[in-house]
Amino acid sequence: MERMDKAVPKAVNQAVSDLGSYIRTQRNNAQISLRQLAKLAGVSNPYLSQVERGLRKPSAEILQQIAKGLRISAEALYVQAGILESRESGPVVDAVLADPELNERQKQVLLDIYSSFRREQGAAEDGDANGNTHQPEE
């Protein structure tokens, strides 16, 4: 039991470090300085630096502010932080999540509809594979 107890904090520390690296990569890709992102996210420079170095695990609220400052989906940061489970990706999902004109609720609704259509199509294709034929509705 003692060995497992030591493994859990190590896994948490690795996840926090990975989150910090992800945030730093996104910030560099956006060509935003640490100081600029801290200001946009409403946090101090030292705090954001500690997050990027994996020394601090930010709350969901702070992650949302950082995502807004980076102009990326808060969901992407939540997945990296282990707050949300990863969801399917692809060009449509990625485009919806990256759209800065949509709020989080709108993105979720669009992705739910898209997933519904994909499930429906998958069921129809499964029916075709089983020898079922579909007649077009009139």
Secondary structure, DSSP 4 states (H G I P E B T S, - for coil): -HHHHHHHHHHHHHHHHHHHHHHHHHHHHTT--HHHHHHHHT--HHHHHHHHTTS----HHHHHHHHHHHTS-HHHHHHHHTSS-----SHHHHHHHH-TTS-HHHHHHHHHHHHHHHHHHHHHHHHHHTT---PPP-
